[in-house]
């Protein structure tokens, strides 16, 4: 009799577990509970393996070399906008620069209307923010529509959506156009908004009771009298535009190289080009942004100095100055190691993969692998497609073809829509669905 009750009890436990799993994975339930479960698991993991204590040290740049680089850079490097730069990567669209005109005076305050607010589902700020921007132009979809393309493996909790992925979605699945650039500034935001274009920016965020993370936010207005932007935010809310000081936007926007995305109807492309001016040309845009980062790097210290050097390296990657980029990243990671644990933005490599490109293209394959391993050690789930892609590339280049293929397959599985892993797998003779 006891055995019978024990068997019934065990069967009941298994049944309740299976039922709970089914109910938990129902979309309405999962969207409400996933973030709570995730936060609990993440906090437990962080307690035993603090991610802020994971520090990447470039193996091919010893500390004395980095110190020498810093000293030489501070003494000798100056902005190089007038100098020739290497070609941009193949396939990068080049837009003819628009002649610079005297800017038309704009109002002292503007507030765009017609944006439909959406509170984001778990880790869904990019799809939700894009949906909100598109709603301004009359698009009828929502964050589930955008998520299906931008985060096809959202069940696996894909952490990142790049600006170019947003542009790809807009151009391929809506009737609108879009452009992304870096090196934006507060005046540019105001001019775009005054012309009727809400602007999607990617920025850092220091939420209460959590560590630094990346986040998308919509600039929908401004007020020069109070020195504040009006923003829509899918995470913090409220469901209408609210004011944020110019200084706060400027500081946290730096964390993502002042990147921005503008969505617009095709017939207004000339208006956008006119406002962007020389920044409509990607080469000019990245060079000016690299110079801006160098100026900031020479002026800033601590965490902001780290971001400035990181931005310098990122812009040089897009200009294919990989040696200069690797040098800038060596300095950035040296500064990172000296930050207090509480100030380290340890999630940054979840969103930005430019250091991998710099080290890979300078033959520093072990640094790529070491940096990827450090990044994965900070992640609560192995869902960083860019990290797997670059580690796979470095493994294959180092002679570990089997390991490279395994990582590239993982990258492709996480996001077959945007990752270049499929092309690399085919090059290695692997069939891709």
Secondary structure, 3 states (H helix, E strand, C coil): CHHHHHHHHHHHHHHHHHHHHHHHCCHHHHHHHHHHHHHHHHHHHHHHCCHHHCCCCCCCCCHHHHHHHHHHHHHHCCCCCCCCCCCCCCCCCCCCCCCCCCCCCCCCEEECCCCCCCCCCCCCHHHHHHHHHHHHCCCCCCHHHHHHHHCCCHHHCCCCCCHHHHHHHHHHHCCEEEEEECCCCHHHHHHHHHCCCCEEEEEEECCCCCCCEEEEEEEEEEECCCCEEEEECCCCCCCCCEEEEHHHHHHHHHCCCCCEEEEEEHHHHHHHHHHHHHHHCHHHHHHHHHHHHHHHHHHCCHHHHHHHHHHHHHHHHHCCCHHHHHHHHHHHHHHHHCCCHHHCCCCHHHHCCHHHHHHHHCCCHHHHHHHHHHHHHHCCCCCCHHHHHHHHHHHHHCCCHHHHHHHHHHHHHHCCCCCCHHHHHHHCCCCCC
